Each structure stands twice: as structure tokens, then as C-alpha cells.
Amino acid sequence: MVISGRRMNVFVNDAASPTLEVGRLEGDALKGGLRLQGPGTFANLVITPDAVEGLSPEPARDPLDGDRAWSGIGVSSNGFRTAER
């Protein structure tokens, strides 16, 4: 995992490019802890502070910003973004 500001890239099994790119982390905290949860095996996890590998700390643009076709956009109780057309 590479976390920089409001962005995160996740690399799985020594992948050269990110397996998952999160362009906009939600919430107000820029510092804090990390919790890995769920079924899975975590091994060889190395924590290197300030190693961001060129990842911008600025959040990616929300592709729905300014799209008038979508209304009722919000966040559900489980933290997922919801949208109604």
C-alpha cells in the first residue's frame, strides 16, 4: 500500500503497477492508524513512513462532480457512496 494525502495505491503479489487505485480517501484525518480486516492473509508487510513513490497527495477529481444527470448523491450508513439517477 502506498498512501499519500487523500490517495492510496494497493499492490498485490509484487505487482509492478497498482492492483487497486483509490483516488479519493474519505474523511478529515490526514494522520492515523491502519486496520486490515476481513478474510485474508497478510505477510511481509513493511511500513516505510513518507515513501509515497510519486503519488500525489491531492484527491482525484470526482467524475460525478458537476454532472446534473445524477441527483441524490450521498454516503450510506456503511460509508459507501450512493447515487440515484
C-alpha positions in Angstrom: 0.0 0.0 0.0 1.2 3.5 -0.9 -0.8 6.2 0.9 -0.2 9.9 0.1 -2.6 12.5 1.5 -6.0 11.6 0.1 -4.9 8.9 -2.3 -3.9 5.3 -2.0 -2.5 2.6 -4.3 -2.5 -1.1 -3.4 -0.1 -3.5 -4.9 -0.8 -7.3 -4.6 1.8 -10.1 -5.0 4.7 -8.0 -6.2 2.6 -6.3 -8.9 4.6 -3.6 -10.8 1.5 -1.4 -11.2 -1.3 -0.9 -8.6 -3.9 -3.6 -8.3 -6.2 -1.0 -6.8 -6.1 2.8 -7.1 -8.2 4.8 -4.6 -8.3 8.4 -5.9 -10.2 9.9 -3.0 -10.0 8.7 0.6 -12.9 9.9 2.6 -12.8 11.6 6.0 -11.0 14.5 7.5 -8.0 12.8 9.1 -4.6 13.1 7.4 -2.9 11.1 10.1 -3.9 8.0 12.0 -3.8 4.2 12.0 -4.5 1.5 9.5 -6.7 -1.6 10.1 -6.6 -4.6 7.8 -9.8 -6.6 8.3 -11.5 -9.5 6.6 -10.7 -12.9 5.3 -7.2 -12.8 4.0 -3.6 -13.4 4.8 -1.2 -10.5 5.3 2.5 -11.3 5.1 5.7 -9.4 4.6 4.0 -6.0 5.3 6.6 -3.3 5.5 5.8 0.2 6.8 8.0 3.0 5.5 6.9 6.4 6.6 6.9 9.1 3.9 7.6 6.7 1.0 4.9 7.9 -1.4 6.5 6.8 -4.7 5.5 10.0 -6.5 1.8 9.6 -5.6 0.1 13.0 -5.4 -1.5 13.8 -2.1 -4.3 15.7 -3.8 -7.6 13.8 -4.2 -8.5 12.8 -7.8 -11.4 14.7 -9.3 -14.8 13.1 -8.6 -16.1 12.1 -12.0 -19.7 12.9 -10.9 -18.9 16.5 -9.8 -21.0 18.8 -11.9 -23.0 16.1 -13.6 -26.5 17.3 -13.3 -27.9 13.9 -14.5 -27.1 12.5 -11.1 -29.1 13.5 -8.0 -29.3 12.3 -4.5 -25.6 11.5 -4.2 -24.6 10.8 -0.6 -22.9 8.4 1.7 -24.7 5.4 3.1 -24.5 4.3 6.8 -21.8 1.8 5.8 -19.6 4.5 4.3 -20.2 3.7 0.6 -21.1 6.4 -1.8 -24.7 6.1 -3.1 -26.2 7.7 -6.2 -29.7 7.9 -7.7 -30.4 8.9 -11.2 
